[in-house]
């Protein structure tokens, strides 16, 4: 495998980072909690991942779609599990895995949600996290697009 192909494969694998990190955080050892400062650092990382996906040697639209693919799939699984299927018919496996992807940003989403309703704990934190992750990835992607055009 050529060096460029290895580099691009590593970039594709970065899409799995939130899922892996979410799985690690969602353990008794981590206390099911990821501190706010680490969530901010993760968003910085996710912005950088968006930039890396822009640099892939594939069509830019595909790079954007692939970079957000697991976020979108997890979001759809989450909506399916908690808003479409009844609790009696819910698959615990699908419901559980769908929530792992946005875990690294939940502490930020909780603070965002508390601005509107400080007394309620809700699953809407997860939806905010999915949206936040997509927005940060897209911002990194377009930031790199703008910077690469100004270099030309």
C-alpha positions in Angstrom: 0.0 0.0 0.0 1.3 3.4 -1.0 2.0 6.1 1.6 -0.8 8.3 0.3 -3.3 5.4 0.4 -2.3 4.7 4.1 -2.7 8.3 5.0 -6.2 8.4 3.4 -7.2 5.2 5.1 -6.1 6.7 8.5 -8.3 9.7 7.7 -11.3 7.5 7.0 -10.8 5.6 10.2 -11.0 8.9 12.2 -14.8 8.7 11.7 -14.7 5.9 14.2 -13.1 8.1 16.9 -16.3 9.4 18.5 -17.7 5.8 18.6 -14.6 4.4 20.3 -14.3 7.4 22.7 -18.0 7.1 23.5 -17.6 3.4 24.3 -14.6 4.2 26.6 -16.5 7.0 28.3 -19.6 4.9 28.8 -17.9 2.6 31.3 -17.8 2.5 35.1 -14.1 3.3 35.1 -14.8 6.7 33.4 -17.9 7.1 35.6 -20.1 7.6 32.5 -18.9 11.2 32.3 -16.6 13.2 30.1 -15.5 16.6 31.6 -16.5 19.8 29.8 -12.9 20.7 29.0 -12.3 17.4 27.3 -15.5 17.9 25.3 -14.2 21.2 24.1 -10.9 19.5 23.1 -12.8 16.8 21.3 -14.7 19.5 19.3 -11.3 21.0 18.3 -10.2 17.5 17.2 -13.5 17.0 15.3 -13.0 20.4 13.5 -9.5 19.1 12.5 -11.1 15.9 11.2 -13.4 17.9 9.0 -10.3 19.7 7.6 -8.6 16.4 6.9 -11.7 15.1 5.1 -11.6 18.1 2.8 -8.0 17.1 1.8 -9.0 13.6 0.7 -8.5 12.9 -3.0 -12.2 12.1 -3.7 -15.1 14.3 -4.7 -15.7 16.9 -2.0 -19.4 16.0 -1.6 -18.5 12.4 -1.0 -15.8 13.4 1.6 -18.4 15.4 3.4 -21.0 12.6 3.4 -18.5 9.9 4.4 -17.1 12.1 7.2 -20.6 12.6 8.6 -21.9 9.1 7.8 -21.6 7.4 11.2 -23.0 10.5 12.9 -26.0 10.4 10.5 -26.5 6.6 10.9 -26.3 6.9 14.7 -28.7 9.8 14.7 -31.2 7.9 12.6 -30.9 4.8 14.9 -31.4 7.1 17.9 -34.6 8.7 16.4 -35.8 5.2 15.4 -35.2 3.8 18.9 -36.6 6.6 21.0 -39.1 8.4 18.9 -40.6 5.9 16.4 -40.5 2.5 18.1 -42.4 1.9 21.3 -40.5 1.2 24.4 -41.7 -2.4 24.4 -40.3 -3.0 20.9 -37.1 -1.1 21.4 -33.9 -3.0 20.7 -31.5 -2.3 23.6 -28.5 -3.0 21.3 -29.6 -0.4 18.7 -30.6 2.1 21.3 -27.4 1.7 23.3 -25.0 1.9 20.3 -26.9 4.8 18.8 -26.1 6.9 21.9 -22.3 6.1 21.9 -21.3 8.3 19.0 -22.3 11.7 20.5 -21.1 10.9 24.1 -17.9 13.0 23.8 -20.0 16.2 23.4 -22.8 15.5 25.9 -21.4 17.8 28.6 -21.5 20.7 26.1 -25.0 19.8 24.8 -26.3 19.7 28.4 -25.0 23.2 29.0 -26.5 24.4 25.8 -29.9 22.8 26.6 -29.8 24.2 30.2 -29.8 27.7 28.8 -33.4 27.2 27.7 -34.6 24.8 30.5 -32.2 24.5 33.5 -34.4 22.1 35.5 -34.9 19.3 33.1 -32.6 16.3 32.3 -33.6 15.0 28.9 -32.6 12.9 25.9 -32.5 16.1 23.9 -28.9 16.4 24.9 -28.1 13.6 22.6 -29.9 15.3 19.6 -28.0 18.5 20.3 -24.8 16.5 20.4 -25.5 15.0 17.0 -26.2 18.4 15.5 -23.2 20.0 17.2 -20.9 17.3 15.9 -22.2 17.7 12.3 -21.9 21.5 12.5 -18.3 21.4 13.8 -17.2 18.8 11.2 -18.8 20.9 8.4 -17.2 24.1 9.8 -13.8 22.4 9.7 -14.4 21.1 6.2 -15.4 24.5 4.8 -12.6 26.2 6.8 -10.1 24.1 5.0 -11.9 24.6 1.6 -11.6 28.4 2.1 -7.9 28.1 3.2 -6.9 25.9 0.3 -8.5 28.2 -2.2 -6.7 31.2 -0.8 -3.4 29.4 -1.1 -4.0 28.8 -4.8 
